[in-house]
Amino acid sequence: MPMWDVVCHNILLTLYAKHGEVQKAELVFNEMTERNLVSWNSMLSVYARDGHLVNAKFLFERMPVHDLVSWTLILSAYNSEEVPEKEALYNKMPVFDLISSNIVLRAFTKSGQMQKARNFFDTMRYQDFVSWNTILEGYCQEENVSFAESIYVNMPQIDLVSSTLLLSVFIETGHIEKAEKLVDSIPTHDCVSWITLFSAYVSEGDTLQAKRMLCELPEHSIISWNAMLAFYASENFDEAKKIFEDLHWKDMTSYTTLLKAYAQMGYIDEARRLFEDMPQYDLVSWTCLLSCYNQANDFDYASHIFNTMPEWDLLSANTMLLAYARHGYYLECEFLFLRMVEKDLSSYNAMLMAFSQGKNFEKTSNIFDTMPQWNLVSWAIIIWAYSKKGDFQNARIIFDAMPTKDLCVWTTMIGAYAQEGEMEEAKSIFDQIPETDLVAWTTMITGYSRTGQLESAKLLFDSMAVHDIVSWNAMLSAYAMNNRIEDAKAMFEQMPHRGLSSWNSMLCGYVQTGHIEQAKVVFNSMPQQDSISFNEILACEDLQTAFGMFHTMCGEKTVVTWNAMLAAYAQSGDIALAKAFFDKMPEKDIVTWNTMLAAYAQNRHYLEAFALFEEAKILDVTDQTCFVSVLIACSRLGDLENGRKNFFMLVESYGFVALKQHYSCMVDLVGRAASYEAARDLIENMPFEPDSLEWTCLLGAAPKTLIKGTNVLARLDGKRAGALALLANSLSSSH
């Protein structure tokens, strides 16, 4: 091959090396019939730059001769983790230069071997800027301030890289005063050093100093303007918008900074308009918009954005995983999780939450066991999953085994017990919390109210050092839920501040206790109303008035509002109209299905109730309340076999805990369809203290003998007219 051809091929190899075109470089190199040392080194540089270590080593061994460039190139081909190999190769080199020495020095500092790095640095014949900055960077990485300062002071010359490195370690270790002095000592302030110190003030919460820094900046660049934009986006949003509008030139950071601010403020329309005005999109801007809609709970548009994105990274995938989990799209969540190449703890926690909410305990347990690590969120979710399954023993074992606990985990365990009515266990956990917060106190109050222990709830409320509006509302709701309307009214009047939830609780209390006129007075007195307010008042009106209110409501109707109107139809007894309304509802939740099921069961449409229940099971929209309606229908029909099947299905197939309402239905069913003895055995063996409802059901099944009737009467509270009437009939027939 003529010499000129060798030179041309070498030029091509060099160009391909600079652009990382490995395959093209290989084609050129392989077709060369003659090669000189430049050819070999050019091909070696292609492999070294692109991280093809195996190919680089093979080529290096084939080379007829090596020079210093060859040795340096093969040395640079090893990655930062292969420090022993780099060190061994360096020791084999016939000669060294500053470049090869700096490569080994950087390998030591990157791997955190600072003692070796310092010894190597001290034995180097020469050091340049790269050498000094490399050893300085190593000390900064391990936040060794004293050694970093010592190196900086002894440097023969200081450049902006050196100053920025030391400035960063001062800021990261909280030495703000040293950082200020360093910035003042820099002869020529660059934008990076100013912005670095400015960011430190912001992270420390020193907004006055941060503003001073911005004012004193001698010259602004797009970097400083973006820093100002980010600062004011969290401090003064209107000022941030003004800065953005005044910018003559905006880069992607400018747009994404304001986009993030819109997302955090919940300004969805503004975020979308800004996104559409952007000259181009990158992954950050797409992810910002996705987060914005996810935070606003707009799942449909968030899903549309994610599916439109040209690519997605770990952050955007995790955002969508969380959206799927929150909105009940468990299969989609699992499918995305399996497609993800990269996963972190947030990915696993999102999947853990999806499986636990989807009532798939086996998968929840499996993914928890296979997680590479756990954090407090992981522990809280698995505890919640066990408690929802009714397995408090294992939930408590996991809770006790946790290495550390935060308030969230403590409160999760309290809430788990409280939700199932295990208030003694909840109180035991509550008493062990090292430091309680308002959430824990309110969880306990709510738990007591659900179990009807209002005196305990009030005692706890009175012992709180500080009350917020949430705790006031919890106590108010406790009285309202338990029909203590006068106490609720007194609590409402004592409240220093009343929010919308306070008014709604009072409204709900009046509606529940049948004080319709008072409910209307409260509704008309409310400073503002929301869909919950309308939902409650709809139940007070006759069907025609409720229908009119429903169609004249301002704003978007939520599923709660539709449910309230469905309940109004059901209460009117017009089941055909209720079913027609049910069918045309744009969205249904578990309350929707429960309302329709209850309407069928209470209005003697038993077969329709069974059919709807089968449909609910297929769509996986069942809960404990659904089974109550089905058991009522079984009881009214006297269908003992179907009733028993559904009762066992509740516990064994769905993993629900049978509540007192379920046992009451079964007592009534067994008493109607089987025998007095079977109903009595069920009452005596159920895990609840029977009250007059169960004894009344038993009385209906009692034989017509004076003795057994009297035994039942002895356990009645004396206030149930229906029970006394049944007893009277029984006694009169027996004579």
SULDA-V90721 format. One record per residue. N is the residue number from 1. PHI is phi as a letter, one per 30 degrees, with the letter a starting at -180 (none if undefined). D_FIRST is the distance of its C-alpha to the first C-alpha in Angstrom with 1 decimal. Layout:
BEGIN
{{N	PHI	D_FIRST} {N	PHI	D_FIRST}}
END
This chain:
BEGIN
{{1	none	0.0} {2	d	3.8} {3	e	6.4} {4	d	8.2} {5	d	6.4} {6	d	6.9} {7	d	10.3} {8	d	11.1} {9	d	10.6} {10	d	12.6} {11	d	15.2} {12	d	15.6} {13	e	16.1} {14	d	18.7} {15	d	20.5} {16	d	20.8} {17	d	22.0} {18	d	24.7} {19	c	26.0} {20	i	26.0} {21	d	23.8} {22	d	22.9} {23	d	22.1} {24	d	19.8} {25	d	18.0} {26	d	17.7} {27	d	16.2} {28	d	13.4} {29	d	12.9} {30	d	13.2} {31	d	10.7} {32	d	7.8} {33	d	6.2} {34	b	5.8} {35	b	8.8} {36	c	11.1} {37	d	14.8} {38	d	15.0} {39	d	13.0} {40	d	15.6} {41	d	18.4} {42	d	17.8} {43	d	18.0} {44	d	20.9} {45	d	22.6} {46	d	22.5} {47	d	24.4} {48	d	26.7} {49	d	27.8} {50	c	28.5} {51	i	30.5} {52	d	28.3} {53	d	29.4} {54	d	28.8} {55	d	25.1} {56	d	24.7} {57	d	26.4} {58	d	24.4} {59	d	21.0} {60	d	22.6} {61	d	23.5} {62	d	20.1} {63	d	18.5} {64	d	17.8} {65	a	19.6} {66	c	21.9} {67	c	23.0} {68	d	26.0} {69	d	24.2} {70	d	23.1} {71	d	26.8} {72	d	28.2} {73	d	26.2} {74	d	27.2} {75	d	30.7} {76	d	30.9} {77	d	29.8} {78	d	33.3} {79	d	36.0} {80	d	39.2} {81	d	41.2} {82	c	39.0} {83	d	40.5} {84	e	40.9} {85	d	37.2} {86	d	36.1} {87	d	38.6} {88	d	37.5} {89	d	33.8} {90	d	34.8} {91	d	36.8} {92	d	33.8} {93	d	31.7} {94	d	31.4} {95	b	31.9} {96	c	33.3} {97	b	33.2} {98	d	35.5} {99	d	33.3} {100	d	33.2} {101	d	36.9} {102	d	37.8} {103	d	36.0} {104	d	38.2} {105	e	41.2} {106	d	40.9} {107	d	40.6} {108	d	43.9} {109	d	45.7} {110	d	44.5} {111	d	45.8} {112	i	49.1} {113	d	48.8} {114	d	50.2} {115	d	51.6} {116	d	48.2} {117	d	46.7} {118	d	49.3} {119	d	48.9} {120	d	45.1} {121	e	45.6} {122	d	48.1} {123	c	45.8} {124	d	42.8} {125	d	42.2} {126	b	41.6} {127	b	42.5} {128	c	41.6} {129	e	42.9} {130	d	40.8} {131	d	42.4} {132	d	45.9} {133	d	45.7} {134	d	44.2} {135	d	47.2} {136	d	49.6} {137	d	48.3} {138	d	48.8} {139	d	52.4} {140	d	52.9} {141	d	51.7} {142	c	54.3} {143	h	56.8} {144	c	57.6} {145	d	59.1} {146	d	60.3} {147	d	56.9} {148	d	55.1} {149	d	57.6} {150	d	57.2} {151	d	53.4} {152	d	53.8} {153	d	56.4} {154	d	54.3} {155	d	51.1} {156	d	50.2} {157	b	49.3} {158	c	50.1} {159	c	48.3} {160	d	49.2} {161	d	47.3} {162	d	49.5} {163	d	52.6} {164	d	51.9} {165	d	51.2} {166	d	54.5} {167	d	56.4} {168	d	55.3} {169	d	56.5} {170	d	59.8} {171	d	60.3} {172	d	59.4} {173	c	61.8} {174	i	64.6} {175	d	64.6} {176	d	65.2} {177	d	66.9} {178	d	64.0} {179	d	61.7} {180	d	63.9} {181	d	63.9} {182	d	60.2} {183	d	59.7} {184	d	62.2} {185	d	60.4} {186	d	57.0} {187	e	56.8} {188	c	54.9} {189	d	55.8} {190	c	53.0} {191	d	53.8} {192	d	52.5} {193	d	55.0} {194	d	57.8} {195	d	57.1} {196	d	56.7} {197	d	60.1} {198	e	61.5} {199	d	60.4} {200	d	62.1} {201	d	65.4} {202	d	65.1} {203	d	64.5} {204	d	67.4} {205	i	69.6} {206	c	70.3} {207	d	70.2} {208	d	71.9} {209	d	69.3} {210	d	66.5} {211	d	68.2} {212	d	68.5} {213	e	64.8} {214	d	64.0} {215	d	66.4} {216	d	65.1} {217	d	61.4} {218	d	60.6} {219	b	58.0} {220	c	57.3} {221	b	54.0} {222	d	53.3} {223	d	53.2} {224	d	56.7} {225	d	58.1} {226	d	56.9} {227	d	58.5} {228	d	61.7} {229	d	61.5} {230	d	61.2} {231	d	64.0} {232	d	66.5} {233	d	65.6} {234	c	67.4} {235	c	70.0} {236	b	70.9} {237	d	69.4} {238	d	70.8} {239	d	69.3} {240	d	65.9} {241	d	66.1} {242	d	67.0} {243	d	64.0} {244	d	61.8} {245	d	63.3} {246	d	63.1} {247	d	59.4} {248	d	57.5} {249	b	54.2} {250	c	54.0} {251	c	51.1} {252	d	51.0} {253	d	52.7} {254	e	55.6} {255	d	56.2} {256	d	55.8} {257	d	58.2} {258	d	60.9} {259	d	60.2} {260	d	60.8} {261	d	64.0} {262	e	65.2} {263	d	64.5} {264	d	66.5} {265	d	69.3} {266	i	69.4} {267	d	68.9} {268	d	67.2} {269	d	67.6} {270	d	66.4} {271	d	63.3} {272	d	62.5} {273	d	62.9} {274	d	60.7} {275	d	58.0} {276	d	58.2} {277	d	57.9} {278	d	54.7} {279	d	51.7} {280	a	49.5} {281	c	50.1} {282	b	48.4} {283	d	49.3} {284	d	51.7} {285	d	53.7} {286	e	53.9} {287	d	55.1} {288	d	57.7} {289	d	59.2} {290	d	59.2} {291	d	61.1} {292	d	63.5} {293	d	64.6} {294	d	64.7} {295	d	67.0} {296	d	69.2} {297	i	69.6} {298	c	68.3} {299	d	66.5} {300	e	65.9} {301	d	64.0} {302	d	62.1} {303	d	61.0} {304	d	60.0} {305	d	57.9} {306	d	56.2} {307	d	55.3} {308	d	54.0} {309	e	51.7} {310	d	48.0} {311	a	47.4} {312	b	49.6} {313	c	49.4} {314	d	51.7} {315	d	54.3} {316	d	54.7} {317	d	54.8} {318	d	57.4} {319	d	59.4} {320	d	59.5} {321	e	60.3} {322	d	63.3} {323	d	64.4} {324	e	64.3} {325	d	66.3} {326	d	68.9} {327	c	69.6} {328	i	69.8} {329	c	66.6} {330	d	66.0} {331	d	63.8} {332	d	61.5} {333	d	61.4} {334	d	60.4} {335	d	57.8} {336	d	56.1} {337	e	56.3} {338	d	54.5} {339	d	51.7} {340	d	51.1} {341	d	47.9} {342	c	49.3} {343	b	52.9} {344	b	55.0} {345	d	58.7} {346	d	59.8} {347	d	58.2} {348	d	60.1} {349	d	63.3} {350	d	63.1} {351	d	62.8} {352	d	65.6} {353	d	67.8} {354	d	67.0} {355	d	67.9} {356	d	71.1} {357	d	72.3} {358	d	71.5} {359	i	74.0} {360	c	71.3} {361	d	72.3} {362	d	70.3} {363	d	67.0} {364	e	68.1} {365	d	68.8} {366	d	65.5} {367	d	63.3} {368	d	65.2} {369	d	64.7} {370	c	60.9} {371	d	60.3} {372	d	58.0} {373	a	60.6} {374	b	63.8} {375	b	65.3} {376	d	68.9} {377	d	68.2} {378	e	67.1} {379	d	70.3} {380	d	72.5} {381	d	71.2} {382	d	71.6} {383	d	75.1} {384	d	76.0} {385	d	74.7} {386	d	76.9} {387	d	79.9} {388	d	79.4} {389	d	79.5} {390	i	82.7} {391	c	81.3} {392	d	82.6} {393	d	82.6} {394	d	78.8} {395	e	78.4} {396	d	80.5} {397	d	78.7} {398	d	75.3} {399	e	77.0} {400	d	78.5} {401	d	75.2} {402	d	73.2} {403	d	71.9} {404	b	72.7} {405	b	74.6} {406	c	74.7} {407	d	77.4} {408	d	75.6} {409	d	75.7} {410	e	79.3} {411	d	80.3} {412	d	78.4} {413	d	80.4} {414	d	83.6} {415	d	82.8} {416	d	82.1} {417	d	85.5} {418	d	87.3} {419	d	85.9} {420	c	87.4} {421	i	90.6} {422	d	90.2} {423	d	91.6} {424	d	92.8} {425	d	89.2} {426	d	87.9} {427	d	90.4} {428	d	89.5} {429	d	85.8} {430	e	86.9} {431	d	89.1} {432	c	86.1} {433	d	83.8} {434	e	83.2} {435	b	83.2} {436	d	84.3} {437	b	83.2} {438	d	84.9} {439	d	82.7} {440	d	84.1} {441	e	87.7} {442	d	87.4} {443	d	85.9} {444	d	88.9} {445	d	91.3} {446	d	89.7} {447	d	89.9} {448	d	93.6} {449	d	94.3} {450	d	92.7} {451	c	94.9} {452	i	98.0} {453	c	98.4} {454	d	99.3} {455	d	101.3} {456	d	98.3} {457	d	96.1} {458	d	98.5} {459	d	99.0} {460	d	95.2} {461	e	95.0} {462	d	97.8} {463	d	96.2} {464	d	93.0} {465	d	92.6} {466	b	90.9} {467	c	91.0} {468	c	88.4} {469	d	88.8} {470	d	87.1} {471	d	89.6} {472	e	92.5} {473	d	91.2} {474	d	90.8} {475	d	94.4} {476	d	95.6} {477	d	93.7} {478	e	95.2} {479	d	98.7} {480	d	97.8} {481	d	96.1} {482	c	99.2} {483	i	101.7} {484	c	103.1} {485	d	103.3} {486	d	105.8} {487	d	103.7} {488	d	100.6} {489	d	102.5} {490	d	103.6} {491	d	100.0} {492	d	98.8} {493	d	101.4} {494	d	100.5} {495	d	96.8} {496	d	95.9} {497	b	93.1} {498	c	92.7} {499	c	89.4} {500	d	88.9} {501	d	88.7} {502	d	92.1} {503	d	93.7} {504	d	92.1} {505	d	93.3} {506	d	96.8} {507	d	96.6} {508	d	95.4} {509	d	98.3} {510	d	100.9} {511	d	99.3} {512	d	99.2} {513	c	102.9} {514	i	104.1} {515	d	105.0} {516	d	103.8} {517	d	105.6} {518	d	104.4} {519	d	100.8} {520	d	101.2} {521	d	102.5} {522	d	99.6} {523	e	97.1} {524	d	98.8} {525	c	98.8} {526	d	95.1} {527	d	93.3} {528	a	90.4} {529	b	89.7} {530	b	86.6} {531	d	86.0} {532	d	87.7} {533	e	90.8} {534	d	91.0} {535	d	90.3} {536	d	93.3} {537	d	95.6} {538	e	94.8} {539	d	96.5} {540	d	99.7} {541	c	100.1} {542	d	101.4} {543	e	98.8} {544	d	99.4} {545	d	99.1} {546	d	96.0} {547	d	94.4} {548	d	95.1} {549	d	93.7} {550	d	90.5} {551	d	89.8} {552	c	90.6} {553	d	88.5} {554	d	86.2} {555	i	82.6} {556	d	80.5} {557	d	82.3} {558	d	80.9} {559	d	81.2} {560	d	84.1} {561	d	86.0} {562	e	85.5} {563	d	86.7} {564	d	89.8} {565	d	90.7} {566	d	90.1} {567	d	92.6} {568	d	95.1} {569	d	94.9} {570	d	95.3} {571	d	98.3} {572	d	100.0} {573	i	100.1} {574	d	98.4} {575	d	95.7} {576	d	94.6} {577	d	93.8} {578	d	92.1} {579	d	89.9} {580	d	89.0} {581	d	88.1} {582	e	86.1} {583	d	84.1} {584	c	83.1} {585	d	82.1} {586	d	78.5} {587	b	77.8} {588	b	79.6} {589	b	79.6} {590	d	81.5} {591	d	84.6} {592	e	84.6} {593	d	84.7} {594	d	87.3} {595	d	89.5} {596	d	89.4} {597	d	90.0} {598	d	93.0} {599	d	94.4} {600	d	94.4} {601	d	95.9} {602	d	98.6} {603	c	99.6} {604	i	100.0} {605	c	96.9} {606	d	96.0} {607	d	94.0} {608	d	91.9} {609	d	91.3} {610	d	90.0} {611	d	87.7} {612	d	86.3} {613	d	85.7} {614	d	83.7} {615	d	81.5} {616	d	81.1} {617	d	80.0} {618	d	77.3} {619	d	76.0} {620	h	76.3} {621	b	78.7} {622	c	81.4} {623	b	83.0} {624	d	86.3} {625	d	88.3} {626	e	87.3} {627	d	88.9} {628	d	92.1} {629	d	92.6} {630	d	91.8} {631	d	94.3} {632	d	96.9} {633	d	96.5} {634	d	96.8} {635	d	99.9} {636	d	101.6} {637	d	101.0} {638	i	102.0} {639	d	98.7} {640	d	98.5} {641	d	95.7} {642	d	93.3} {643	d	94.4} {644	d	93.7} {645	e	90.3} {646	d	89.2} {647	d	90.6} {648	d	88.5} {649	d	85.5} {650	e	85.8} {651	d	85.4} {652	d	83.4} {653	d	81.0} {654	c	80.4} {655	i	81.0} {656	d	83.5} {657	c	86.4} {658	d	89.8} {659	c	91.8} {660	d	95.5} {661	d	95.5} {662	d	94.0} {663	d	96.7} {664	d	99.4} {665	d	98.3} {666	d	98.2} {667	d	101.7} {668	d	103.0} {669	d	101.3} {670	d	102.4} {671	d	105.9} {672	d	106.1} {673	c	104.5} {674	c	105.3} {675	a	108.1} {676	d	109.6} {677	d	108.7} {678	d	105.0} {679	d	104.9} {680	d	106.8} {681	d	104.4} {682	d	101.4} {683	d	103.0} {684	d	103.8} {685	c	100.3} {686	d	98.2} {687	d	96.3} {688	b	98.3} {689	d	101.8} {690	d	103.6} {691	b	105.4} {692	d	108.0} {693	d	105.4} {694	d	104.8} {695	d	108.5} {696	d	109.5} {697	d	107.1} {698	d	108.7} {699	d	112.2} {700	d	111.4} {701	c	110.7} {702	d	113.7} {703	d	116.5} {704	d	119.7} {705	b	121.5} {706	d	123.0} {707	d	121.6} {708	d	117.9} {709	d	118.2} {710	d	119.8} {711	d	117.1} {712	d	114.5} {713	e	116.6} {714	d	116.8} {715	c	113.1} {716	d	113.0} {717	d	113.0} {718	i	116.0} {719	c	114.4} {720	c	112.9} {721	d	115.4} {722	d	113.5} {723	d	113.8} {724	d	117.5} {725	d	118.1} {726	d	116.4} {727	d	118.5} {728	d	121.7} {729	d	120.9} {730	d	120.3} {731	d	123.5} {732	d	125.6} {733	d	124.4} {734	d	125.0} {735	d	128.7}}
END
